[in-house]
Amino acid sequence: MEGCIFCKIANHEIPSRIVYEDDEILAFRDVNPVAPVHILVIPKRHIPGITSLAEEDKDVVGSILLAAGKLAQDEGIAESGFRVVGNQGENAGQSVPHLHFHVLGGRPMHWPPG
């Protein structure tokens, strides 16, 4: 989608600190981390958010979650615990209208969040 910052990152038009990439997804370090490990995992194809998912998106969402688990292991936070967060809409804190999940760890997480 034209003008989408995550699409531009996925297309390598904007530099990012990529930690994982395959044909469908991209993972990169958040520029404003809220935890010692804060990685965003996105589909390369533009999907506006969770409520825009369709039946044909099941595989890409599965790939995102598999990558989140692998990234947690690679970053050394799998044993101590980590959080995977997906936000939908402005009130939930979704600031970029492109499906993305945050992988957060490296510090204690509290509940309830926010």
C-alpha positions as CSV (number, residue, x, y, z in Angstrom):
1,M,0.0,0.0,0.0
2,E,1.3,3.4,-1.0
3,G,2.6,5.5,2.0
4,C,2.6,2.6,4.5
5,I,5.8,2.8,6.5
6,F,5.9,-1.0,7.1
7,C,5.4,-1.7,3.4
8,K,8.4,0.5,2.7
9,I,10.4,-1.3,5.3
10,A,9.4,-4.7,3.8
11,N,10.4,-3.4,0.4
12,H,13.8,-2.2,1.8
13,E,13.0,1.4,0.8
14,I,13.5,2.5,4.5
15,P,16.4,1.1,6.4
16,S,15.7,-1.1,9.5
17,R,17.6,-3.4,11.8
18,I,16.3,-6.7,10.2
19,V,16.7,-9.8,12.4
20,Y,14.7,-12.2,10.2
21,E,13.4,-12.3,6.7
22,D,11.8,-14.9,4.4
23,D,9.5,-14.8,1.4
24,E,6.4,-13.9,3.4
25,I,7.5,-12.0,6.6
26,L,10.1,-9.6,8.0
27,A,11.2,-9.0,11.5
28,F,13.1,-5.9,12.7
29,R,14.0,-4.1,15.9
30,D,11.5,-1.4,17.0
31,V,13.0,2.1,16.8
32,N,11.3,3.0,20.1
33,P,11.7,-0.2,22.2
34,V,9.7,-0.6,25.4
35,A,11.8,-3.7,26.5
36,P,15.4,-4.8,26.1
37,V,14.1,-7.1,23.3
38,H,11.4,-5.4,21.1
39,I,11.0,-6.9,17.7
40,L,8.2,-6.2,15.2
41,V,7.2,-9.1,12.9
42,I,5.1,-8.1,9.8
43,P,3.8,-9.8,6.7
44,K,5.5,-8.4,3.6
45,R,2.1,-8.2,1.9
46,H,0.0,-5.3,3.2
47,I,-2.8,-6.4,5.6
48,P,-4.3,-3.5,7.5
49,G,-4.9,-5.4,10.7
50,I,-6.3,-8.4,12.5
51,T,-9.9,-7.6,11.5
52,S,-8.7,-7.6,7.8
53,L,-7.4,-11.1,7.9
54,A,-9.0,-13.6,5.5
55,E,-9.0,-17.4,5.2
56,E,-6.0,-17.2,2.9
57,D,-4.0,-15.4,5.5
58,K,-3.8,-18.3,8.0
59,D,-0.4,-19.4,6.7
60,V,1.2,-16.0,7.0
61,V,-0.1,-15.6,10.6
62,G,1.2,-19.0,11.5
63,S,4.6,-18.1,10.0
64,I,4.6,-14.9,12.1
65,L,4.0,-16.8,15.3
66,L,6.6,-19.5,14.4
67,A,9.1,-16.7,13.7
68,A,8.2,-15.0,17.1
69,G,9.1,-18.2,18.9
70,K,12.4,-18.7,17.0
71,L,13.3,-15.0,17.6
72,A,12.6,-15.4,21.3
73,Q,15.0,-18.4,21.4
74,D,17.6,-16.5,19.3
75,E,17.4,-13.5,21.6
76,G,17.7,-15.6,24.8
77,I,14.3,-14.7,26.2
78,A,12.4,-17.9,25.6
79,E,13.4,-19.5,28.9
80,S,12.6,-16.5,31.1
81,G,9.4,-15.6,29.2
82,F,8.3,-13.2,26.5
83,R,5.2,-11.6,25.2
84,V,3.7,-11.4,21.7
85,V,1.3,-8.5,21.2
86,G,-1.0,-7.7,18.3
87,N,-3.0,-4.5,18.5
88,Q,-6.1,-3.7,16.5
89,G,-7.2,-0.1,16.1
90,E,-6.4,3.2,17.6
91,N,-7.8,2.6,21.1
92,A,-5.6,-0.6,21.3
93,G,-2.5,1.4,20.3
94,Q,-2.1,0.3,16.7
95,S,-0.2,3.3,15.3
96,V,0.6,1.7,11.9
97,P,-2.3,0.3,9.9
98,H,-0.3,-2.8,8.8
99,L,-0.7,-6.1,10.6
100,H,2.2,-6.5,13.0
101,F,3.1,-8.3,16.2
102,H,5.5,-7.1,18.9
103,V,7.9,-9.7,20.5
104,L,8.8,-8.3,23.9
105,G,11.1,-9.6,26.5
106,G,14.2,-9.2,28.6
107,R,12.4,-7.8,31.6
108,P,9.4,-8.7,33.8
109,M,6.1,-8.1,32.2
110,H,3.1,-7.0,34.3
111,W,-0.5,-7.8,34.0
112,P,-2.8,-6.2,33.1
113,P,-0.9,-4.3,30.5
114,G,-1.5,-0.6,29.8
